Structure formats: C-alpha cells, structure tokens
C-alpha cells in the first residue's frame, strides 16, 4: 500500500470514527490527490482552527479559487462549523478531511469529477 493510500485510509477512519460521517471514498481520494505533496508534510497536512491567516487561506485558495464559490459570510460560517465539528481542541485537523467536509457541505463534488469521462 502506498503512503498516499495509507493517508486516505487514515482520513476515512477519521471521518467515520471521530466525525460520524459516511465517507465517499472516491471523493476523499480525489480531494487528497488534489492537495498534492502537502499531505506528506506535517505542517501543511493539518489546519490550525485558531490561526485566522490559515482560515483565510482555506477560504480564498480552496473555497473561492478551487470550488468557485463567491465571497460571502456563509464561507466563514461553513469553515467555523467544520472546525467546530472536528473539535477546536483537536490539534490534528487534517486538511484533506476539512476540504472533504467543505466540498460536501457546499455540494461541489462535481469539481472533482473529470469532464467527459461519464457514460456516453
């Protein structure tokens, strides 16, 4: 099993056991792959829920740029809700898990579906 596969399995367990989420493994895999090499670095693989700069980065680089959402108070509310659900005191909030939850929250799974690969 590759290191990436091990991390995806770890994230799936995190979603199921800590957060009670039924996991779309295909979506989780695509979100994780989308994060590239950052998942292998301890600092960039996690998100600090108390670091406002990092939360702005999640909003601007992921929600607005990647998912194509418009700036609104709802973005901050969704980020805060995910951080709260994950547990503010939980020091290991994995970026892939947070991004997965935000993708599901905004129903933006289609961002990770390749165009033209569906049934003809």
N, CA, C and O atoms as a DFTB+ gen file, in Angstrom:
480 C
 N C O
     1  1       0.841      -1.171       0.000
     2  2       0.000       0.000       0.000
     3  2       0.895       1.246       0.000
     4  3       1.843       1.333       0.780
     5  1       0.588       2.203      -0.875
     6  2       1.398       3.411      -0.970
     7  2       1.136       4.319       0.240
     8  3       0.144       4.163       0.952
     9  1       2.036       5.252       0.446
    10  2       1.894       6.214       1.550
    11  2       0.592       7.013       1.388
    12  3      -0.120       7.260       2.362
    13  1       0.291       7.415       0.135
    14  2      -0.947       8.153      -0.104
    15  2      -2.165       7.310       0.248
    16  3      -3.102       7.811       0.869
    17  1      -2.165       6.047      -0.136
    18  2      -3.285       5.161       0.189
    19  2      -3.445       5.001       1.702
    20  3      -4.564       4.946       2.212
    21  1      -2.326       4.927       2.407
    22  2      -2.368       4.833       3.866
    23  2      -3.001       6.089       4.471
    24  3      -3.799       6.004       5.404
    25  1      -2.636       7.251       3.931
    26  2      -3.201       8.505       4.434
    27  2      -4.696       8.593       4.139
    28  3      -5.469       9.030       4.991
    29  1      -5.106       8.184       2.951
    30  2      -6.532       8.203       2.599
    31  2      -7.309       7.300       3.547
    32  3      -8.396       7.657       3.999
    33  1      -6.756       6.137       3.846
    34  2      -7.408       5.222       4.787
    35  2      -7.504       5.881       6.172
    36  3      -8.531       5.783       6.844
    37  1      -6.442       6.540       6.580
    38  2      -6.418       7.245       7.870
    39  2      -7.490       8.332       7.913
    40  3      -8.189       8.482       8.915
    41  1      -7.617       9.091       6.819
    42  2      -8.621      10.150       6.750
    43  2     -10.040       9.560       6.796
    44  3     -10.926      10.116       7.446
    45  1     -10.248       8.441       6.109
    46  2     -11.566       7.791       6.102
    47  2     -11.945       7.325       7.501
    48  3     -13.095       7.467       7.916
    49  1     -10.975       6.766       8.231
    50  2     -11.223       6.339       9.615
    51  2     -11.557       7.555      10.477
    52  3     -12.458       7.503      11.313
    53  1     -10.836       8.629      10.271
    54  2     -11.072       9.881      10.996
    55  2     -12.505      10.372      10.759
    56  3     -13.207      10.747      11.698
    57  1     -12.920      10.365       9.507
    58  2     -14.277      10.815       9.173
    59  2     -15.338       9.932       9.814
    60  3     -16.334      10.434      10.336
    61  1     -15.130       8.634       9.776
    62  2     -16.125       7.689      10.303
    63  2     -16.140       7.667      11.825
    64  3     -17.193       7.830      12.441
    65  1     -14.978       7.466      12.427
    66  2     -14.930       7.235      13.869
    67  2     -15.017       8.518      14.700
    68  3     -15.691       8.535      15.730
    69  1     -14.351       9.583      14.274
    70  2     -14.348      10.806      15.070
    71  2     -15.492      11.747      14.720
    72  3     -15.993      12.484      15.569
    73  1     -15.898      11.707      13.440
    74  2     -16.888      12.674      12.989
    75  2     -18.227      12.047      12.621
    76  3     -19.190      12.761      12.340
    77  1     -18.295      10.721      12.620
    78  2     -19.553      10.036      12.333
    79  2     -20.048      10.227      10.909
    80  3     -21.251      10.165      10.656
    81  1     -19.141      10.457       9.989
    82  2     -19.506      10.712       8.589
    83  2     -19.396       9.437       7.760
    84  3     -18.410       8.705       7.854
    85  1     -20.417       9.180       6.949
    86  2     -20.295       8.151       5.927
    87  2     -19.424       8.751       4.837
    88  3     -19.686       9.861       4.374
    89  1     -18.408       8.038       4.430
    90  2     -17.397       8.611       3.548
    91  2     -17.573       8.145       2.120
    92  3     -17.715       6.951       1.855
    93  1     -17.562       9.099       1.199
    94  2     -17.480       8.822      -0.223
    95  2     -15.984       8.674      -0.511
    96  3     -15.283       9.666      -0.714
    97  1     -15.512       7.450      -0.527
    98  2     -14.077       7.191      -0.649
    99  2     -13.499       7.731      -1.954
   100  3     -12.354       8.182      -1.982
   101  1     -14.273       7.690      -3.026
   102  2     -13.804       8.212      -4.306
   103  2     -13.566       9.724      -4.198
   104  3     -12.538      10.223      -4.658
   105  1     -14.499      10.443      -3.601
   106  2     -14.343      11.886      -3.427
   107  2     -13.174      12.196      -2.488
   108  3     -12.373      13.087      -2.770
   109  1     -13.076      11.471      -1.384
   110  2     -11.974      11.682      -0.448
   111  2     -10.631      11.472      -1.144
   112  3      -9.685      12.227      -0.917
   113  1     -10.551      10.458      -1.980
   114  2      -9.320      10.185      -2.725
   115  2      -8.985      11.345      -3.655
   116  3      -7.830      11.766      -3.731
   117  1      -9.977      11.860      -4.356
   118  2      -9.746      12.968      -5.292
   119  2      -9.354      14.250      -4.567
   120  3      -8.484      14.988      -5.030
   121  1      -9.993      14.514      -3.433
   122  2      -9.635      15.695      -2.645
   123  2      -8.192      15.562      -2.169
   124  3      -7.419      16.518      -2.236
   125  1      -7.837      14.383      -1.692
   126  2      -6.480      14.139      -1.194
   127  2      -5.452      14.291      -2.310
   128  3      -4.415      14.924      -2.114
   129  1      -5.726      13.724      -3.460
   130  2      -4.812      13.846      -4.594
   131  2      -4.666      15.314      -4.987
   132  3      -3.577      15.760      -5.346
   133  1      -5.758      16.056      -4.917
   134  2      -5.739      17.472      -5.255
   135  2      -4.835      18.300      -4.355
   136  3      -4.394      19.381      -4.744
   137  1      -4.560      17.808      -3.170
   138  2      -3.686      18.522      -2.241
   139  2      -2.208      18.302      -2.565
   140  3      -1.341      18.991      -2.026
   141  1      -1.929      17.356      -3.433
   142  2      -0.551      17.126      -3.860
   143  2       0.372      16.735      -2.720
   144  3      -0.054      16.069      -1.776
   145  1       1.628      17.144      -2.798
   146  2       2.620      16.725      -1.808
   147  2       2.403      17.310      -0.411
   148  3       3.056      16.879       0.539
   149  1       1.509      18.274      -0.271
   150  2       1.295      18.889       1.051
   151  2       0.807      17.877       2.090
   152  3       0.970      18.097       3.290
   153  1       0.215      16.780       1.641
   154  2      -0.289      15.788       2.604
   155  2       0.837      15.043       3.318
   156  3       0.606      14.399       4.342
   157  1       2.053      15.129       2.778
   158  2       3.182      14.420       3.377
   159  2       3.979      15.279       4.356
   160  3       4.878      14.779       5.032
   161  1       3.657      16.554       4.433
   162  2       4.340      17.477       5.334
   163  2       3.463      17.703       6.561
   164  3       2.312      18.120       6.426
   165  1       3.983      17.436       7.742
   166  2       3.192      17.517       8.972
   167  2       2.539      18.878       9.159
   168  3       1.404      18.955       9.629
   169  1       3.229      19.946       8.802
   170  2       2.676      21.288       8.993
   171  2       1.560      21.589       7.996
   172  3       0.500      22.081       8.385
   173  1       1.785      21.304       6.731
   174  2       0.781      21.638       5.716
   175  2      -0.349      20.611       5.634
   176  3      -1.393      20.900       5.049
   177  1      -0.167      19.442       6.195
   178  2      -1.205      18.410       6.152
   179  2      -2.332      18.675       7.136
   180  3      -3.406      18.082       7.034
   181  1      -2.087      19.570       8.094
   182  2      -3.104      19.872       9.100
   183  2      -3.465      21.353       9.054
   184  3      -2.743      22.176       8.491
   185  1      -4.604      21.663       9.663
   186  2      -5.097      23.037       9.723
   187  2      -5.245      23.430      11.184
   188  3      -5.767      22.668      11.998
   189  1      -4.780      24.626      11.501
   190  2      -4.971      25.175      12.836
   191  2      -6.270      25.971      12.823
   192  3      -6.389      26.965      12.107
   193  1      -7.232      25.533      13.610
   194  2      -8.518      26.210      13.657
   195  2      -8.477      27.560      14.330
   196  3      -9.443      28.318      14.244
   197  1      -7.380      27.885      15.000
   198  2      -7.282      29.168      15.699
   199  2      -6.418      30.182      14.943
   200  3      -6.307      31.332      15.367
   201  1      -5.813      29.774      13.844
   202  2      -4.949      30.650      13.063
   203  2      -5.788      31.319      11.963
   204  3      -6.112      30.696      10.952
   205  1      -6.131      32.587      12.174
   206  2      -7.003      33.301      11.234
   207  2      -6.395      33.396       9.836
   208  3      -7.112      33.368       8.836
   209  1      -5.087      33.507       9.775
   210  2      -4.409      33.558       8.485
   211  2      -4.631      32.254       7.715
   212  3      -4.896      32.269       6.513
   213  1      -4.519      31.150       8.410
   214  2      -4.712      29.847       7.767
   215  2      -6.166      29.661       7.327
   216  3      -6.431      29.106       6.261
   217  1      -7.097      30.124       8.148
   218  2      -8.513      30.005       7.799
   219  2      -8.849      30.883       6.582
   220  3      -9.684      30.508       5.759
   221  1      -8.208      32.035       6.473
   222  2      -8.387      32.883       5.279
   223  2      -7.848      32.166       4.038
   224  3      -8.427      32.254       2.955
   225  1      -6.738      31.462       4.214
   226  2      -6.167      30.698       3.100
   227  2      -7.127      29.603       2.648
   228  3      -7.308      29.390       1.449
   229  1      -7.740      28.912       3.600
   230  2      -8.735      27.879       3.260
   231  2      -9.862      28.517       2.452
   232  3     -10.293      27.982       1.431
   233  1     -10.325      29.658       2.925
   234  2     -11.441      30.328       2.241
   235  2     -11.029      30.789       0.847
   236  3     -11.720      30.501      -0.130
   237  1      -9.915      31.497       0.747
   238  2      -9.524      32.081      -0.541
   239  2      -9.010      31.053      -1.539
   240  3      -9.421      31.052      -2.700
   241  1      -8.115      30.181      -1.095
   242  2      -7.488      29.241      -2.028
   243  2      -8.334      28.017      -2.321
   244  3      -8.264      27.463      -3.419
   245  1      -9.138      27.585      -1.351
   246  2      -9.936      26.388      -1.593
   247  2     -11.381      26.726      -1.966
   248  3     -11.845      26.367      -3.048
   249  1     -12.076      27.404      -1.086
   250  2     -13.496      27.649      -1.344
   251  2     -13.729      28.564      -2.547
   252  3     -14.602      28.296      -3.372
   253  1     -12.958      29.630      -2.645
   254  2     -13.187      30.587      -3.729
   255  2     -12.493      30.150      -5.021
   256  3     -13.126      30.083      -6.074
   257  1     -11.197      29.854      -4.941
   258  2     -10.459      29.513      -6.165
   259  2     -10.761      28.102      -6.664
   260  3     -11.044      27.915      -7.848
   261  1     -10.706      27.113      -5.781
   262  2     -10.886      25.723      -6.216
   263  2     -12.356      25.379      -6.446
   264  3     -12.708      24.837      -7.493
   265  1     -13.223      25.694      -5.466
   266  2     -14.632      25.320      -5.595
   267  2     -15.451      26.349      -6.369
   268  3     -16.585      26.071      -6.758
   269  1     -14.886      27.535      -6.596
   270  2     -15.577      28.537      -7.399
   271  2     -16.699      29.263      -6.681
   272  3     -17.616      29.778      -7.320
   273  1     -16.634      29.310      -5.358
   274  2     -17.676      29.995      -4.589
   275  2     -17.392      31.490      -4.533
   276  3     -16.252      31.927      -4.693
   277  1     -18.442      32.264      -4.304
   278  2     -18.315      33.719      -4.182
   279  2     -18.105      34.084      -2.718
   280  3     -18.637      33.430      -1.821
   281  1     -17.328      35.129      -2.488
   282  2     -17.093      35.643      -1.134
   283  2     -18.437      35.956      -0.473
   284  3     -19.268      36.673      -1.031
   285  1     -18.628      35.411       0.709
   286  2     -19.845      35.687       1.475
   287  2     -19.613      35.247       2.919
   288  3     -18.705      34.461       3.192
   289  1     -20.428      35.750       3.838
   290  2     -20.305      35.332       5.238
   291  2     -20.548      33.826       5.419
   292  3     -20.080      33.233       6.392
   293  1     -21.273      33.218       4.489
   294  2     -21.560      31.786       4.576
   295  2     -20.269      30.948       4.515
   296  3     -20.196      29.868       5.100
   297  1     -19.265      31.457       3.807
   298  2     -17.994      30.720       3.712
   299  2     -17.329      30.627       5.082
   300  3     -16.875      29.558       5.490
   301  1     -17.275      31.758       5.789
   302  2     -16.687      31.760       7.133
   303  2     -17.492      30.886       8.088
   304  3     -16.928      30.168       8.914
   305  1     -18.806      30.954       7.967
   306  2     -19.678      30.141       8.825
   307  2     -19.423      28.656       8.590
   308  3     -19.324      27.883       9.543
   309  1     -19.317      28.256       7.320
   310  2     -19.078      26.840       6.995
   311  2     -17.725      26.379       7.530
   312  3     -17.619      25.288       8.090
   313  1     -16.689      27.204       7.360
   314  2     -15.366      26.847       7.883
   315  2     -15.439      26.682       9.395
   316  3     -14.942      25.696       9.941
   317  1     -16.054      27.641      10.068
   318  2     -16.171      27.571      11.530
   319  2     -16.960      26.347      11.968
   320  3     -16.609      25.715      12.965
   321  1     -18.018      26.000      11.245
   322  2     -18.821      24.818      11.593
   323  2     -18.008      23.532      11.447
   324  3     -18.101      22.635      12.284
   325  1     -17.212      23.450      10.378
   326  2     -16.376      22.263      10.172
   327  2     -15.316      22.168      11.277
   328  3     -15.073      21.089      11.817
   329  1     -14.692      23.294      11.607
   330  2     -13.671      23.309      12.664
   331  2     -14.307      22.926      13.997
   332  3     -13.727      22.167      14.772
   333  1     -15.484      23.446      14.257
   334  2     -16.207      23.127      15.500
   335  2     -16.553      21.635      15.551
   336  3     -16.377      20.983      16.580
   337  1     -17.041      21.112      14.439
   338  2     -17.401      19.685      14.368
   339  2     -16.173      18.810      14.591
   340  3     -16.237      17.796      15.286
   341  1     -15.062      19.213      13.996
   342  2     -13.817      18.454      14.114
   343  2     -13.276      18.520      15.544
   344  3     -12.593      17.608      16.009
   345  1     -13.596      19.608      16.220
   346  2     -13.131      19.797      17.595
   347  2     -12.034      20.832      17.644
   348  3     -10.919      20.584      17.186
   349  1     -12.341      21.996      18.198
   350  2     -11.351      23.076      18.256
   351  2     -10.080      22.643      18.975
   352  3      -8.983      23.076      18.622
   353  1     -10.228      21.790      19.980
   354  2      -9.057      21.371      20.751
   355  2      -8.274      20.248      20.064
   356  3      -7.159      19.929      20.475
   357  1      -8.852      19.653      19.025
   358  2      -8.175      18.600      18.270
   359  2      -7.046      19.234      17.457
   360  3      -7.306      20.000      16.530
   361  1      -5.824      18.926      17.792
   362  2      -4.670      19.536      17.132
   363  2      -4.424      18.967      15.734
   364  3      -3.753      19.604      14.921
   365  1      -4.948      17.799      15.447
   366  2      -4.719      17.170      14.148
   367  2      -5.959      17.241      13.269
   368  3      -6.616      16.229      13.027
   369  1      -6.272      18.424      12.797
   370  2      -7.367      18.586      11.853
   371  2      -6.747      18.461      10.459
   372  3      -6.130      19.393       9.944
   373  1      -6.930      17.297       9.876
   374  2      -6.298      17.044       8.582
   375  2      -6.940      17.883       7.485
   376  3      -8.162      17.938       7.351
   377  1      -6.089      18.529       6.711
   378  2      -6.548      19.411       5.630
   379  2      -7.463      18.653       4.662
   380  3      -8.492      19.185       4.243
   381  1      -7.102      17.430       4.307
   382  2      -7.922      16.647       3.372
   383  2      -9.316      16.412       3.936
   384  3     -10.295      16.458       3.191
   385  1      -9.423      16.163       5.228
   386  2     -10.722      15.927       5.865
   387  2     -11.532      17.222       5.877
   388  3     -12.723      17.210       5.564
   389  1     -10.900      18.330       6.234
   390  2     -11.595      19.626       6.257
   391  2     -12.073      19.973       4.847
   392  3     -13.220      20.383       4.674
   393  1     -11.227      19.817       3.853
   394  2     -11.611      20.135       2.471
   395  2     -12.723      19.205       1.993
   396  3     -13.639      19.643       1.297
   397  1     -12.650      17.942       2.356
   398  2     -13.706      16.987       2.001
   399  2     -15.042      17.441       2.595
   400  3     -16.053      17.480       1.894
   401  1     -15.043      17.781       3.879
   402  2     -16.281      18.213       4.546
   403  2     -16.832      19.490       3.923
   404  3     -18.045      19.627       3.764
   405  1     -15.966      20.415       3.575
   406  2     -16.413      21.656       2.937
   407  2     -16.963      21.387       1.536
   408  3     -17.954      21.994       1.129
   409  1     -16.328      20.488       0.809
   410  2     -16.818      20.120      -0.524
   411  2     -18.218      19.535      -0.421
   412  3     -19.101      19.892      -1.201
   413  1     -18.425      18.644       0.534
   414  2     -19.745      18.037       0.740
   415  2     -20.757      19.091       1.197
   416  3     -21.891      19.110       0.718
   417  1     -20.351      19.968       2.120
   418  2     -21.247      20.996       2.641
   419  2     -21.815      21.864       1.515
   420  3     -23.014      22.140       1.475
   421  1     -20.943      22.286       0.610
   422  2     -21.367      23.165      -0.479
   423  2     -21.846      22.402      -1.714
   424  3     -22.164      23.002      -2.740
   425  1     -21.896      21.052      -1.601
   426  2     -22.351      20.201      -2.704
   427  2     -21.593      20.518      -4.001
   428  3     -22.187      20.722      -5.060
   429  1     -20.268      20.551      -3.877
   430  2     -19.407      20.879      -5.011
   431  2     -18.579      19.678      -5.470
   432  3     -17.473      19.837      -5.985
   433  1     -19.122      18.487      -5.278
   434  2     -18.399      17.274      -5.672
   435  2     -18.043      17.279      -7.155
   436  3     -17.047      16.677      -7.556
   437  1     -18.849      17.953      -7.970
   438  2     -18.603      17.951      -9.416
   439  2     -17.260      18.579      -9.784
   440  3     -16.736      18.328     -10.869
   441  1     -16.703      19.389      -8.891
   442  2     -15.383      19.978      -9.145
   443  2     -14.333      18.871      -9.314
   444  3     -13.351      19.044     -10.035
   445  1     -14.549      17.751      -8.652
   446  2     -13.579      16.648      -8.679
   447  2     -13.928      15.562      -9.685
   448  3     -13.239      14.545      -9.767
   449  1     -14.996      15.771     -10.453
   450  2     -15.378      14.788     -11.468
   451  2     -14.818      15.262     -12.809
   452  3     -15.111      16.370     -13.259
   453  1     -14.026      14.427     -13.425
   454  2     -13.421      14.815     -14.701
   455  2     -14.497      14.922     -15.767
   456  3     -15.362      14.055     -15.889
   457  1     -14.431      15.973     -16.515
   458  2     -15.389      16.188     -17.606
   459  2     -15.121      15.183     -18.728
   460  3     -13.974      14.874     -19.050
   461  1     -16.198      14.689     -19.303
   462  2     -16.074      13.811     -20.455
   463  2     -15.738      12.367     -20.133
   464  3     -15.433      11.590     -21.038
   465  1     -15.787      11.988     -18.849
   466  2     -15.463      10.596     -18.525
   467  2     -16.703       9.806     -18.147
   468  3     -16.612       8.636     -17.774
   469  1     -17.850      10.437     -18.241
   470  2     -19.098       9.763     -17.875
   471  2     -19.620       8.914     -19.006
   472  3     -18.984       8.806     -20.054
   473  1     -20.802       8.294     -18.796
   474  2     -21.400       7.450     -19.845
   475  2     -21.732       8.262     -21.085
   476  3     -22.046       9.450     -21.000
   477  1     -21.661       7.627     -22.205
   478  2     -21.958       8.326     -23.481
   479  2     -23.348       8.018     -23.927
   480  3     -23.784       8.506     -24.969
